[in-house]
Amino acid sequence: MEVDDVSHVRQFMELFETQKAALQAASKCKGKRPKDRKSRDQLVNEFMSQYIATKTMLARDKHNIHQSFIAPPYQPSIASLADLKKLLLKDLQLETHHRGFYALLRVRTPPMTMTAVTSIVEDENRDGVKLQLYQQQDDDYRKGEEAVQMNNVCIVKEPYFKVMSDGCYGLRVDHVSDIIWLSPDDDMIPLSWRSQITELEKDAEDLKVTGNGALKAGNVHQAVEFYTLALQYSKTFDESRIIKLNRSLANLKLGRYDHALEDAGELTASYQKSEKGFYRAARSLYELGRFQECHDVLKLLLAEYPHCAEARNELSRTEHRLREQEHGDFSFKTMYEAAKKNPPCLDCATYIGPVSIKASEGRGRGLFTRKDVLAGELLLCEKAFAYCWADSAEGNASSKTSLLINMHTNRGFVGTQADMITDIVQKMYRNPSLMPAFTSLHHGDYKPVEQSIVDGVPVVDTFLVDRTISHNVFGCPRTSLESHLQTPEQEKKDKGYHTCGLFINASYINHSCDSNARRSFIGDMQIVRASRNLPAGTEVTFWYHTPDHTITYEKTQKKLENWGFKCTCTICDQNKSTKKNVKAKRAALLQDLMGAFKNRDGADLAKAERLLAAIEKTYLVPATEVPRLALWDPYLLLTRLYNSMNRQEKAIQTGCKVLQSLGFVIKRQDPSSLKSPFEVERWGLMRDQVVETWVHLWTAYAQVAPNLCKKAEEYAKVAYKVCVGEDETFELKYGKLAHQAMFEGVDLGHAVQNMSL
Ligand SMILES: C[S@@+](CC[C@H](N)C(=O)[O-])C[C@H]1O[C@@H](n2cnc3c(N)ncnc32)[C@H](O)[C@@H]1O
């Protein structure tokens, strides 16, 4: 939704065809055992020269947009290691997933990281092969390449042997759960590969101290390995307790909150008096978004240790989260402040308003109102499950923007989706408790495996993650206020957002061009508000792509093809059924209309109105049933002009026409008079310009019917809240301009178009 989809861009299609041809050529070798395999030493030598060249190239070429190819999907291994048989490299067959087997491999080179972490590995026969690992984490505490160190030993479950893009033969591992790194004392490691573990190393205290050193030095993952080893050799309850406490801290730092909680959580039962245990359990619960449990643990902690200042701070933070989660009580001002930093990730909870997930006929599941809701009401204010920031600052080396190409679905996106796949894979791998919420999301026709844990390890399917993202990802502006204030030129330039977010609850909202809700963003928070009054039981919809009257029915559907459905809303239905000659007539009238506005001696307003009346006649169905998308924009132009000419009555007339074209029904006490008190009986399509329209009405009424100002202002605020997410900043943005227009003669239309943050 509003991402930069380049699937139909020529360069992308060419790239795609080249890759497809390479895949087809490779598939011809399926099942063959290559006879021209290079020796291990030859592979190592070639790799090392490439390694040096690539390092130099990467240092020079930081700013290029990288390409990421999603290979044809295959399932992760769900076999227990005990049920797999060992396989030697010489037995590998090309383009084959060796189901029922595993390979035991030792690393022979340093790792090279591009989109995958690559190195040369050997088996016990001293045969070598290239190993490519995808979706490896790349964060502050452990680079993906850290595991791939010289002499480390791993098991690749059900290995996939293939011809790589450089023509070499190699093993490709897309699923993080398909690779198991063995600890140095693992019995599976052949004796000839095993470094001797000394008696000293078998001492729990020594291992713990070494773990502490690693933790202090920032080698957090290594610290976890030492603590885990220490626990194996620990003989006393108290010793294990300390080691677990330390491992809990290390896991917290690694973002492995489930594990951190498991170690620290035990402390709430068996080590009732452990301050650190309580604290680390609370921290883990906070990061997992389990704020009520976090609150309860902090209360227990403070009952035992009333002077713990850190716990008091945490408690106050958690109480804020609970107010957000339970009552939708958000401080938007604080959120804007936090959204100024990079990346704009906010410390906020998710609020689920009066909505719930239910079956939606013909559309899978959808989000429905649980009670009557008014336009502007908050339905969701949701923290992203995953959020990948694309720093658009010129030449920024940390920008994660790449071209993601899915060879199976024929789709290409520019943005941060490739990183989002890794982020989500890693998040679930580290925190299996978070898996069900994500794996329940819509993923088209992809058939995932049913097991989620094998040998105690979570099974994470990279291809399921990719398909789920492609159906549910949102392109995100830093804030919707920022994009609301864009000039029309900037708006035209922006094809789609490169920053993207995944929001579990908002993902259940189905599309309609004639939608009744709108989403907005403040950093990694998505705000969904009703844009119409919705009776209980109404399905909430928003548009995946903004409806556009200038494109054909076929093009509209093409824009939605990624989601695998055809939109059958009233706007699309009418677009489809309107006869070609009617469309041609409408287009010709619109062309004349543009001419009337661009008249050299100033706009010919009378002609413009005549033409607009003629265009209205080309619609056979009332705007209340099907919004008239070609009309609101020119009527808004007229409203701006009339207001700037101090022809307020005309501005009110045309302003109301803007709203009527969008499907609004405005009920007046005296239907024959535009100066009669009114109210919105039915809200129409909520385009951003609805806010400006109401502000025009507000300022125009100030001159001709001041008693109606308040109402127009109130509606402007509701529209603003729906479009931007909140109305705390309304006064600063529009309120000020409206006053300047009313009392200082400022041209409102001009001022609105030149507003900035
Ligand atoms: C973001 S998900 C929305 C939730 C989804 N319906 C579910 O069951 O989880 C997008 C998918 O919903 C379905 N969908 C959304 N809007 C639709 C519509 N107007 N008509 C039919 N299917 C729709 C499509 O299958 C689409 O790929």
The ligand as a Tripos MOL2 file, in Angstrom:
@<TRIPOS>MOLECULE
LIG
   27    29     1     0     0
SMALL
NO_CHARGES

@<TRIPOS>ATOM
      1 C1         -4.1230   -6.6530    3.7660 C.3       1 LIG1
      2 S1         -5.0100   -8.0960    3.4990 S.3       1 LIG1
      3 C2         -6.5820   -7.6820    4.1600 C.3       1 LIG1
      4 C3         -7.0930   -8.7490    5.1020 C.3       1 LIG1
      5 C4         -7.4550  -10.0480    4.4620 C.3       1 LIG1
      6 N1         -8.7970   -9.9610    3.8610 N.3       1 LIG1
      7 C5         -7.3840  -11.2140    5.4360 C.2       1 LIG1
      8 O1         -8.2480  -12.0740    5.3830 O.co2     1 LIG1
      9 O2         -6.4520  -11.2700    6.2070 O.co2     1 LIG1
     10 C6         -5.2030   -7.9670    1.7640 C.3       1 LIG1
     11 C7         -5.9720   -9.0880    1.1280 C.3       1 LIG1
     12 O3         -7.3600   -8.9840    1.4450 O.3       1 LIG1
     13 C8         -8.1730   -9.2860    0.3120 C.3       1 LIG1
     14 N2         -8.9040   -8.0690   -0.0690 N.ar      1 LIG1
     15 C9         -8.6790   -6.8060    0.3400 C.ar      1 LIG1
     16 N3         -9.5800   -5.9610   -0.1680 N.ar      1 LIG1
     17 C10       -10.3910   -6.6900   -0.9490 C.ar      1 LIG1
     18 C11       -11.5140   -6.3810   -1.7670 C.ar      1 LIG1
     19 N4        -11.9730   -5.1510   -1.8810 N.pl3     1 LIG1
     20 N5        -12.1080   -7.4000   -2.4180 N.ar      1 LIG1
     21 C12       -11.6650   -8.6630   -2.3220 C.ar      1 LIG1
     22 N6        -10.5900   -9.0300   -1.5640 N.ar      1 LIG1
     23 C13        -9.9720   -8.0470   -0.8860 C.ar      1 LIG1
     24 C14        -7.2010   -9.7030   -0.7800 C.3       1 LIG1
     25 O4         -7.0780  -11.0920   -0.7270 O.3       1 LIG1
     26 C15        -5.9150   -9.0460   -0.3720 C.3       1 LIG1
     27 O5         -4.7740   -9.6960   -0.8660 O.3       1 LIG1
@<TRIPOS>BOND
     1     1     2 1
     2     2     3 1
     3     2    10 1
     4     3     4 1
     5     4     5 1
     6     5     6 1
     7     5     7 1
     8     7     8 2
     9     7     9 1
    10    10    11 1
    11    11    12 1
    12    11    26 1
    13    12    13 1
    14    13    14 1
    15    13    24 1
    16    14    15 ar
    17    14    23 ar
    18    15    16 ar
    19    16    17 ar
    20    17    18 ar
    21    17    23 ar
    22    18    19 1
    23    18    20 ar
    24    20    21 ar
    25    21    22 ar
    26    22    23 ar
    27    24    25 1
    28    24    26 1
    29    26    27 1
@<TRIPOS>SUBSTRUCTURE
     1 LIG1         1 GROUP 0 **** ****
